[in-house]
Amino acid sequence: MFTLKVDNEIELQLFQIHHAEELFLLVDRNREHLRTWLPWVDNMSSPIQYHSIIPTWLRQFAENTGFNAGIRFKGALVGSIGFHQIDWHNSQTSMGYFLAKDVQGNGIMSKCVQALLYYAFYELGLNRVEIRCGQQNHKSRAIPERLGFTKEGIIRDGERLHYNFHNLIVYSMLRNEWVSRS
């Protein structure tokens, strides 16, 4: 099973079927917080729903086309991070993440994004990592901005969220930019 130790308190762990209940409870406890920016949250009403999603994530990892991992902080599941789809022809991927409200502000997500950038550029040999955030999602946008991503522009009405469209900001990091910072 894929695990990535970020530091002494944070570890990324590939989701397995036995994590379904724990993942559901995390989302359910943070439902109001997460639903503001994540359109899928309202559709998750039972741990059983993760029994069909987790095998898809595992297959994606096995086929080396992306993955979704749990973020563990001091052993507790506090969020998720992963690569949506790896485009091997163009050597790029996009990254998505969420974090429980009660652990925000501790640098957890910044460290996790840095760890996945290292993994993308050094382990996978990719050239580009993209992050898209809601234009008004200032907490999520702070991560790529803090880590030196380039703001490329706005995708107008780029995502449907609760029957309304909203703009997405596109950020990217290129391998040579990351290497020059490391």
C-alpha positions in Angstrom: 0.0 0.0 0.0 1.2 3.5 -0.9 2.1 5.7 2.1 4.2 8.8 2.1 5.7 10.2 5.3 5.5 14.0 5.1 7.0 14.7 8.5 6.9 13.2 12.1 3.2 14.0 12.4 1.8 13.9 8.9 1.5 10.9 6.5 -0.3 10.3 3.3 -2.0 6.9 2.9 -3.7 5.5 -0.1 -7.4 4.9 0.7 -8.5 1.3 1.1 -12.1 -0.1 1.4 -11.7 -0.4 5.2 -11.3 3.4 5.3 -14.8 4.0 3.9 -16.5 4.6 7.3 -13.7 6.8 8.6 -13.7 8.9 5.4 -17.5 9.2 5.5 -17.4 10.4 9.1 -14.6 13.0 8.3 -16.7 14.4 5.4 -19.9 14.2 7.5 -18.4 16.1 10.5 -17.1 18.8 8.0 -20.1 18.8 5.7 -21.0 22.5 6.1 -17.4 23.5 5.9 -16.6 21.4 2.8 -19.8 21.9 0.8 -19.0 25.6 0.3 -16.4 24.6 -2.3 -16.8 20.9 -3.1 -19.8 20.0 -5.3 -19.7 16.3 -4.4 -20.2 16.6 -0.6 -24.0 16.8 -0.6 -24.1 13.5 -2.6 -22.2 11.6 0.0 -24.8 10.3 2.4 -23.4 6.9 3.5 -20.1 5.1 3.9 -21.3 2.5 1.4 -20.9 5.1 -1.4 -17.2 5.0 -0.8 -17.2 1.3 -1.5 -17.6 2.0 -5.2 -15.4 5.1 -5.3 -12.4 3.7 -3.4 -11.8 0.8 -5.9 -11.8 3.4 -8.7 -9.1 5.3 -6.8 -7.1 2.1 -6.3 -7.4 1.1 -10.0 -6.3 4.6 -10.9 -3.2 4.2 -8.7 -2.5 0.7 -10.1 -2.7 2.0 -13.6 -0.5 5.0 -12.7 -3.1 7.5 -13.8 -3.6 9.3 -10.5 -4.6 8.6 -6.9 -6.4 9.8 -3.9 -4.8 9.6 -0.4 -5.9 10.3 3.1 -4.0 12.9 5.1 -3.2 11.6 8.6 -2.2 14.0 11.2 -1.0 12.4 14.5 -2.7 9.2 13.2 -6.1 10.7 12.6 -7.7 11.1 9.2 -8.0 14.9 8.7 -8.2 15.3 4.9 -7.5 14.1 1.4 -5.1 14.9 -1.4 -4.3 13.5 -4.7 -3.7 13.7 -8.4 -7.0 13.8 -10.4 -5.6 12.4 -13.7 -2.0 12.0 -14.8 -1.5 13.0 -18.5 1.6 11.0 -19.4 1.7 12.3 -22.9 2.0 15.9 -21.7 3.8 15.0 -18.5 1.3 16.8 -16.2 -1.4 16.4 -13.6 -3.8 18.4 -11.5 -3.9 18.2 -7.7 -7.0 18.4 -5.5 -7.2 18.5 -1.7 -9.4 19.2 1.4 -8.8 19.5 5.1 -11.0 19.3 8.2 -11.9 22.7 9.6 -10.5 22.0 13.1 -6.9 21.4 11.8 -6.6 24.2 9.4 -3.9 26.8 10.1 -1.2 24.3 11.2 0.6 24.1 7.8 -0.6 20.6 7.2 -1.9 21.2 3.6 1.2 23.2 2.6 3.4 20.4 3.7 1.3 17.8 1.9 1.3 19.8 -1.3 5.1 20.1 -1.1 5.4 16.4 -0.6 3.3 15.7 -3.6 5.2 18.2 -5.7 8.4 16.3 -4.8 6.7 13.0 -5.7 5.4 14.4 -9.0 8.7 15.9 -10.1 11.3 13.5 -8.7 9.5 10.1 -8.5 7.1 10.4 -11.4 9.2 12.7 -13.6 6.3 15.0 -14.5 6.8 18.4 -15.8 3.7 20.3 -14.6 1.3 20.3 -11.7 -1.8 22.4 -11.7 -4.2 23.4 -9.0 -7.6 24.9 -9.6 -9.3 26.8 -6.8 -12.6 28.7 -6.6 -11.9 32.4 -7.1 -13.4 33.2 -3.7 -11.9 30.3 -1.9 -9.1 32.3 -0.3 -7.9 29.5 2.1 -7.4 27.1 -0.8 -5.8 29.7 -3.0 -3.3 30.6 -0.2 -1.6 27.2 -0.6 -0.4 27.5 -4.2 0.3 31.2 -3.7 2.4 30.5 -0.6 4.3 27.8 -2.4 5.2 30.0 -5.4 2.9 28.6 -8.0 2.2 30.8 -11.0 -1.3 32.2 -11.3 -2.1 31.5 -14.9 -5.6 33.0 -15.1 -9.3 32.6 -14.5 -11.6 30.0 -16.0 -14.9 31.9 -16.1 -17.9 29.8 -14.8 -15.4 26.9 -14.7 -17.4 24.8 -12.2 -21.0 24.2 -11.2 -21.5 24.5 -7.5 -25.0 24.1 -6.0 -26.9 25.1 -9.2 -24.6 28.1 -9.8 -21.4 28.5 -11.8 -18.3 30.1 -10.3 -14.9 31.1 -11.6 -11.8 29.0 -11.0 -8.3 30.3 -10.6 -5.6 28.2 -12.3 -2.2 27.9 -10.7 0.8 25.8 -12.0 4.2 24.7 -10.9 6.8 23.5 -13.5 9.5 21.0 -12.6 12.3 23.5 -13.4 10.7 26.1 -11.1 10.3 23.6 -8.2 13.9 22.3 -8.7 15.3 25.9 -8.6 13.5 26.5 -5.3 14.6 23.2 -3.7 
